[in-house]
Amino acid sequence: MLLDEDEDYGWRYKYHGKMWVILNKPYKWWGTYYELDIQGLKNDLDGAGWDDYDEFGKAYWDKDE
C-alpha cells in the first residue's frame, strides 16, 4: 500500500493514519529510541587504524606475519 506515494488521500489513508497515531502511543511512552551520533562515529572510524595500508604503504593482505 503506497497511499502516500500514490497521492491517494481517501478514507484508507485517513484510517491508517489514525490507527498509527493510536497504536504508536504506547511505543512513544515505553519504546526504545536510539540516537546516532554521526560526528562521533565519523571520528571513531577515521584514522590510520582503519586504513588498508600500513605506514609504509604495504597492504595488510600482503603481509607475511
Buried (B, 14 or more C-beta within 10 A) or exposed (E): EEBEEEEEEEEEBEEEEEEEEEEEEEEEEEEEEEEEEEEEEEEEEEEEEEEEEEEEEEEEEEEEE
